[in-house]
Amino acid sequence: MPDQTIFRHRTIALGDAPVGYRGQIVALDMNGASDAGLPGSELERRLIELGFVEGAQVELLHQGLFGGDPIAVRVAASTIALRRREAKAVLVSIGEGVP
């Protein structure tokens, strides 16, 4: 579970962000992705290996036509496809692209 001090910043789960969102990763919170189909520790390991680390810049580029799944996310210089339910474990700062 992430340090509670991060919640002083306004955050949103990446899985809830709209297409066009740009911001910075604040923390990973496996409690937000309890329905991801993977144990929390496995999902966390995979996200970190893909570059979803605190401080990384992210941009939500595209979403699938039916149900908005999967989403295409740019992290650093990589574009990665994720299910929205997996992306809910990634807490990001509320910034450009979020009303």
ROTI-653229 format. One line per 2 residues: number of its first residue (from 1); their letters; for each residue x, y, z of N, C-alpha, C, O, CB. Coordinates in steps of 0.1 Angstrom, whole numbers. Glycine has a CB too. Example, Ala and Ser with C-alpha at 12.3 -4.5 7.8 and 13.67 -1.06 7.14 Angstrom:
BEGIN
1> as> 132:-57:78:123:-45:78:132:-33:78:142:-33:85:113:-45:90 | 128:-22:71:137:-11:71:129:0:79:134:11:80:141:-6:57
***
This chain:
BEGIN
1> mp> 8:-12:0:0:0:0:9:12:0:19:13:7:-10:0:12 | 5:22:-8:14:34:-9:13:43:4:4:42:12:9:43:-20
3> dq> 23:51:6:24:60:17:12:69:17:9:75:7:38:67:17 | 5:71:28:-7:79:28:-4:94:26:-13:102:22:-13:78:42
5> ti> 9:99:27:12:113:24:10:116:10:8:128:6:26:116:28 | 10:107:0:8:110:-14:-6:114:-17:-9:121:-26:11:98:-22
7> fr> -16:111:-8:-29:114:-11:-32:129:-8:-44:133:-10:-39:106:-3 | -23:136:-3:-24:151:-2:-25:157:-15:-31:168:-17:-13:157:7
9> hr> -19:151:-25:-20:155:-39:-33:150:-45:-37:139:-41:-7:151:-48 | -38:157:-54:-50:152:-61:-46:141:-70:-38:143:-79:-58:163:-69
11> ti> -52:129:-69:-48:117:-77:-61:111:-83:-72:113:-79:-40:107:-69 | -58:104:-94:-68:96:-101:-62:83:-105:-50:83:-108:-75:104:-113
13> al> -70:72:-106:-64:60:-111:-63:61:-126:-72:66:-133:-74:47:-107 | -52:57:-132:-50:58:-146:-61:51:-154:-65:55:-165:-36:51:-150
15> gd> -67:40:-148:-78:33:-154:-90:41:-155:-99:38:-163:-80:20:-147 | -91:52:-148:-103:60:-148:-101:73:-156:-110:81:-158:-107:64:-134
17> ap> -89:75:-161:-85:87:-168:-91:87:-182:-92:76:-188:-70:90:-168 | -94:99:-188:-99:99:-202:-87:99:-212:-76:102:-208:-108:112:-204
19> vg> -91:96:-224:-81:96:-235:-76:111:-236:-84:120:-235:-87:92:-249 | -63:112:-237:-57:126:-238:-51:130:-224:-44:140:-224:-67:136:-242
21> yr> -53:122:-214:-48:125:-201:-33:125:-201:-27:117:-208:-53:115:-190 | -26:135:-195:-12:135:-193:-9:138:-179:-15:147:-173:-5:146:-203
23> gq> 1:132:-173:4:134:-159:16:126:-155:24:121:-163:-8:131:-150 | 17:125:-142:29:118:-136:24:107:-126:14:109:-119:38:128:-128
25> iv> 31:96:-126:28:85:-117:31:89:-103:43:94:-100:34:72:-121 | 22:88:-94:24:91:-80:27:79:-71:36:79:-63:12:99:-74
27> al> 20:68:-74:22:55:-67:15:44:-74:7:46:-83:17:57:-52 | 18:32:-69:11:20:-73:3:15:-61:8:15:-50:20:8:-79
29> dm> -10:13:-63:-19:8:-52:-26:-4:-57:-36:-3:-64:-29:20:-48 | -22:-15:-53:-28:-28:-57:-42:-30:-52:-50:-38:-58:-20:-40:-53
31> ng> -46:-22:-42:-60:-23:-37:-70:-18:-48:-81:-23:-48:-62:-15:-24 | -66:-9:-56:-74:-4:-66:-77:-13:-78:-86:-11:-86:-68:9:-72
33> as> -69:-24:-79:-70:-33:-90:-73:-47:-85:-67:-57:-90:-57:-33:-98 | -82:-48:-75:-85:-61:-69:-91:-71:-79:-91:-83:-77:-94:-59:-57
35> da> -97:-66:-90:-104:-74:-100:-95:-76:-112:-100:-80:-123:-117:-69:-104 | -82:-74:-111:-73:-75:-123:-70:-89:-127:-65:-91:-138:-60:-68:-120
37> gl> -73:-99:-119:-71:-113:-123:-57:-118:-119:-54:-130:-122:-73:-114:-137 | -49:-110:-113:-36:-114:-109:-34:-111:-94:-40:-101:-89:-25:-107:-117
39> pg> -26:-118:-87:-23:-114:-73:-16:-101:-74:-9:-97:-83:-14:-125:-67 | -19:-93:-63:-13:-79:-63:2:-78:-65:6:-69:-72:-17:-73:-50
41> se> 9:-87:-58:24:-87:-60:28:-90:-74:38:-84:-78:30:-97:-50 | 21:-98:-81:25:-101:-95:22:-90:-104:30:-86:-113:17:-114:-100
43> le> 10:-83:-102:6:-72:-110:16:-60:-108:21:-54:-117:-8:-67:-107 | 20:-58:-95:29:-47:-92:43:-50:-98:49:-41:-104:31:-46:-76
45> rr> 47:-62:-98:60:-66:-104:60:-63:-119:69:-57:-125:64:-80:-102 | 49:-67:-126:48:-65:-140:47:-50:-144:54:-46:-153:35:-72:-146
47> li> 40:-43:-136:39:-28:-139:52:-21:-138:56:-13:-146:28:-22:-130 | 59:-25:-127:73:-19:-125:82:-23:-137:90:-14:-141:79:-23:-112
49> el> 82:-35:-141:90:-40:-152:87:-32:-165:96:-30:-173:89:-54:-154 | 74:-28:-167:70:-21:-179:73:-6:-178:72:1:-188:55:-23:-181
51> gf> 78:-1:-166:82:13:-165:72:22:-157:74:34:-156:84:19:-178 | 62:15:-151:52:23:-143:58:25:-129:55:18:-120:39:16:-142
53> ve> 67:35:-128:74:38:-115:70:52:-111:67:60:-119:89:36:-117 | 72:55:-98:69:68:-93:77:78:-100:89:77:-102:72:68:-78
55> ga> 70:89:-104:77:100:-111:77:99:-126:80:109:-133:91:101:-106 | 74:88:-132:74:86:-146:62:94:-152:51:95:-147:73:71:-150
57> qv> 64:100:-164:54:107:-171:46:97:-179:51:88:-185:60:118:-181 | 32:99:-179:24:90:-187:14:98:-195:10:110:-192:16:81:-177
59> el> 9:92:-206:-1:98:-214:-10:87:-219:-5:77:-224:6:106:-226 | -23:89:-218:-33:79:-223:-36:83:-237:-42:93:-240:-46:79:-214
61> lh> -31:74:-246:-32:78:-261:-45:73:-268:-50:80:-276:-21:71:-267 | -50:61:-264:-61:55:-272:-68:45:-263:-63:40:-253:-56:49:-285
63> qg> -81:43:-267:-88:32:-260:-95:24:-270:-98:28:-281:-98:38:-249 | -98:11:-266:-105:2:-275:-119:7:-278:-125:15:-271:-106:-12:-269
65> lf> -125:3:-290:-138:8:-294:-149:3:-285:-159:11:-283:-140:4:-308 | -149:-9:-281:-160:-15:-273:-156:-15:-259:-148:-23:-254:-163:-29:-279
67> gg> -163:-7:-251:-160:-7:-236:-148:0:-232:-145:1:-220:-159:-21:-231 | -141:6:-241:-129:14:-238:-117:6:-234:-108:11:-227:-132:24:-228
69> dp> -117:-7:-237:-106:-16:-233:-101:-23:-245:-108:-27:-253:-112:-26:-222 | -87:-25:-246:-77:-20:-237:-74:-5:-239:-80:1:-248:-64:-28:-238
71> ia> -65:0:-232:-60:14:-234:-45:14:-238:-38:4:-234:-62:23:-221 | -41:24:-246:-27:25:-250:-22:37:-242:-27:48:-242:-26:28:-265
73> vr> -11:34:-235:-5:43:-226:10:45:-229:17:36:-231:-6:39:-211 | 14:58:-230:28:61:-233:35:63:-219:30:72:-212:30:73:-242
75> va> 45:55:-216:53:57:-204:67:59:-209:73:51:-215:52:45:-194 | 73:71:-205:86:75:-210:85:74:-225:78:82:-232:97:66:-204
77> as> 93:66:-232:94:65:-246:87:52:-252:88:49:-263:108:65:-251 | 80:45:-243:73:32:-247:58:34:-247:53:42:-239:77:21:-237
79> ti> 52:27:-257:37:27:-257:33:12:-253:38:3:-259:32:30:-271 | 24:12:-243:20:-1:-237:5:-2:-237:-2:7:-234:26:-2:-223
81> al> 0:-14:-240:-14:-17:-239:-17:-23:-226:-10:-33:-222:-19:-26:-251 | -27:-18:-219:-31:-23:-206:-47:-24:-205:-54:-17:-212:-26:-14:-194
83> rr> -51:-34:-197:-66:-34:-194:-68:-23:-184:-60:-20:-176:-70:-48:-189 | -80:-16:-185:-83:-6:-176:-83:-11:-162:-79:-3:-153:-97:0:-179
85> re> -87:-23:-159:-87:-28:-146:-73:-30:-140:-71:-28:-128:-95:-42:-145 | -63:-32:-149:-49:-32:-144:-44:-18:-142:-37:-16:-132:-41:-40:-154
87> ak> -48:-9:-150:-44:5:-149:-49:12:-137:-44:22:-133:-48:13:-162 | -60:6:-131:-65:12:-119:-56:11:-107:-58:17:-97:-78:5:-115
89> av> -45:3:-108:-35:2:-98:-25:13:-98:-17:15:-89:-28:-12:-99 | -25:21:-109:-16:32:-111:-22:45:-107:-31:49:-114:-11:32:-126
91> lv> -17:51:-97:-23:64:-92:-14:75:-99:-2:75:-98:-23:65:-77 | -21:84:-105:-15:95:-112:-20:109:-107:-31:110:-102:-17:94:-128
93> si> -11:119:-109:-15:132:-105:-26:137:-115:-26:134:-126:-3:142:-105 | -35:145:-109:-46:151:-118:-39:164:-124:-35:173:-117:-59:155:-109
95> ge> -39:164:-137:-33:174:-144:-40:176:-157:-52:175:-158:-18:172:-147 | -32:179:-168:-38:182:-181:-46:170:-186:-43:159:-184:-27:185:-191
97> gv> -58:173:-191:-66:163:-197:-77:158:-188:-85:150:-192:-58:152:-202 | -77:162:-175:-87:158:-165:-94:170:-161:-88:179:-155:-80:150:-153
99> p> -108:170:-162:-116:182:-158:-115:184:-143:-121:193:-138:-130:180:-162
***
